[in-house]
Amino acid sequence: MFWVNFTFIVLIVFVLNTLVKLLLRKLLKIQNVKRPFFSYNHINERHRKIDWAFRITSALALIVTNYLVIIEDYSIYLILYTSFFYIALDYTVRAFFECKYSQNPINIEVLPLSSY
């Protein structure tokens, strides 16, 4: 039964990953660029540093989450929540850098409340 649950969680994480990517691309109107599966295509040096910081913190968070689930008997869905959070954060940063540093950057501003 463990492998069925594990497969189900991996499938959910994959689907959520795809949905977050599509949603951010639609919201920020970014064209899809085909890249190799394990690519390190960073927009600039700052993006590379931030991306690696997220990778390290997400790896540490998943190790702690696995400890909590296995040893401390927390819910298995804690892994799902942690994975979804870091996937969303990763794609948000990628979308921001692609939007901000593209050839035609979009000016993202927050309008003051008086203009509504």
Secondary structure, DSSP 4 states (H G I P E B T S, - for coil): -HHHHHHHHHHHHHHHHHHHHHHHHHHHT-------TT----SSHHHHHHHHHHHHHHHHHHHHHHHHHHTS---THHHHHHHHHHHHHHHHHHHHHHHHTSSS-----PPPGGG-
